[in-house]
Amino acid sequence: MKNILLSLLIFVVIPCRSQIKVETRVLSHGAQKGFYIDGHVANLYQSPIPTGEQIDQLVGEDSLDMGSKTYRFATSIDINIDFLESANWITRGGMSYGRLLIVAERAKSLSLNFKAFDIPDLGELVIYNSKGTIAGQITAKENNSGQTWASPIFAGDSIWIEAKLPTGQKSALKLAASNIAYGYRKFDLGKSGFGESGGCLVSNNVVCFGNGWEFERNAVCLLVNQNGTRFCSGSMINNSCNNNIPYVLSANHCLPGAGDVGQWRFIFQYWSASCNPSQDDPNYIQFYGSTLRANASPSDFLLLQLNQLPDPTAGINYLGWDRTLNAATNGASIHHPTGDVMKISTFNSVVLRADNYLFANGKKAPGSQHWIVTWNNGLVEIGSSGAPLLNQSKKLVGQLAGGPSYCNAPPALIKDAYGRFDNSWTGLGTNATRLSNWLDPSGFGNTTTPSISLSHIAGSGFVCTTSSYSVANLQPGTSVVSWSSGNPAMLTINSAGTASRVGNANGQVTITATLNNGCGNFTRTKTVHVGKPVVGSINVDSDVCTGEGQDVVASLTGATSSSWAVTSANSFNATLMDNGNGIAYFNSYVQDCYGLQINVFNACGSVLDGTTICVNSCFGSLIAYPNPATDVVTFDFSNFGDGELPDQIQIFDEKSTAAKRSVYVNSNITDRKLLIDTHDLPRGTYYFHIIKNDAGGKVEKFRIVLE
């Protein structure tokens, strides 16, 4: 078998691709320092862990699995974590932040599988460990109809999860973990996968050696299951209706013991941009979850259907196939040996059609109905199982079952076996054991199909007055039956695909193209924004204490950019930082009412909206002087009653998360004045936190400069 573990250390998300960004960077986030807010303490979840005896048993089983060439490093442990209930939450103005630390003692690595997963539109997550790996920001782009998801693999025995979302959306967050993949033996995330294929493949990077195979490489993927155990290659495959159902073909022997295919991951476009040396790819595409459609052992095939239709901008293609008995005279296989970046191996001799073929070493590949390939450049390795066999016409004619090839092997062993596509077509005679009813649902009887790209609606994302739309990559024999608008009161669209704004309407509308190709109608949709952007609401605490920073959240629809400004009171007394997407951070140490205005833009124009924040003292008329100061800062509590005095004053510099000094008021105050010695503090800007324990968590902050 040719299946292996994939390292998920580095991959980057382009938002429209429904994938997350994983980076390696220096992190110092610990128990007291949050990703979003300093001093955000995480709640702790202590995961159950396997016993020493259970780990010994797993290692023993691994040692017996020599023939399958699988690599298992983790075991699944059932957990039940509802992040909404388990995390420690902080609310700051219009935003709420949750933080949870998960610890599974002595684990070599951890990853999570979520049974409930739905992120609100303006929400985001980050997941990270203490070793410098962070996944995020994870947004609503990752949502899927099954509401399930899986995290990348993190080295170590602890991971933090943090959420940031508008307070009004908090209750809509669904994030519940059902099991954790506990790494019981070493999995070096920095060394597994990339760069681990054999030396004879070093120059076979698909982008460089695979000249002329640019279309086909965009159909190949690497399969990863929920526990990071049995990994294989696969490919997106077309059907006779050319309607882009996202079928992935791989090998049946990848299935046993690999867990629920609904929690498998499918990684596309993982290749090196350079020939030699290879480069790890920071821009690959991941899809999550699938449904088993058919599989059978004689030709060792497995057909899955992805839970998501690829985004048309992702560049993912569908392989055509050939189910005739004609043996390929030359061709290639595109695959992920040892979880490495995508490679290509070629053959230039006629493949052998054989049943129950025995290789020179006396062993046979999984299944019995094979094409036997002799390589002239490159070969396949562990991790390549399920990879497509492409003939001289670049049509798929089989998928890798296995074989004896390895770098520096004798010539008699530089060959491998692929399950025959023509045998998989009829399989074992039922819909669950054959390809025919899935890949030819209307019974056209095709013996071949073309390789195709994803059909989609092409045109502008905005309709200011009128915009024209068409269907790109429309396959031969497919026609547009009709166009329709999801809201005719806002947008109309005629039979030629011309959309028109109704009056001065503003908002989002989904347009639909209904297509037909002889297999029945199917649709393609596109959401467009009509007219100017819309500001739905602005969420903020309108009455706050001095120094009590908060997030201001404007709910925007159809905006391409926005900018915040202070429009009333003295803007020099306020801090207003625009964080994008209509979210800004506001703070002031001066009592006043501040008008905030947001200007929102798109291709059709701009709109203005705003709100007001009044900044008051938490503890009445407190006076601090001088400012700037040198050796002493005086706090005057003359206007305070006995029960109104704060309990302590803590001093922070601009970068500290821990107080530089704490002064208790009652034991140091004289004649309602408290003198704080600052002569020994380095010169700079400091924040004096005035704290009263029974004031509901309110903290008065004074900004004082020492010079």
RATA-V742258 format. One line per field, one symbol per residue. psi: psi as a letter, one per 30 degrees, with the letter a starting at -180 (. if undefined). A space follows every 50 residues. Layout:
psi = ???
This chain:
psi = liklkkkhejkkkkefghllkklklkkgkaffjleekkgjkklkjjklll leeeeeeeeeeeffheffhljkflkkkkljjjeeeflkkkkjbgkkkkkk kkkjkgkflklkkkfkjjkleglllkklafggkkklkkafffklffhllk llkkkagkkkkkkklkeffeffkjjkkflkjjjflkjjffflckgfllff geggkefefhkfgeeefgfklkkklfghcjkllakkkllffhggkikkka keffekggakffglkjjlhjlkflejllkkkghlkklkklkkellkeegh lkklkkfkkkkfffgklkklljglgkkkflalkklikhgllklkklkglk lkkkkhkklfgglllkafjlkkkkkfjaalakffkfkkkkafggkkglkk ealgklkgllefghllkkkkeeefefbgglefglfefefifghfgkflll kllkklkkllfkjedlkklljlhklkfkljelklkfiffeklkaffgjkk kjbhkkakkkkkkklkgfglkllklkklkkallkjeljkljfjllkgill kkjkjkkgkfllklljflajffglkjkkglggklkkkkgkklkkkkkkkk laffallklllkkkklkfhbikkklljlldfkkkkjhegkleffklelkk kkaffkfkkfkkkkeeffkkhgkkkkkgffkkkaklkjjjkjeggggkkk kkjkkk.
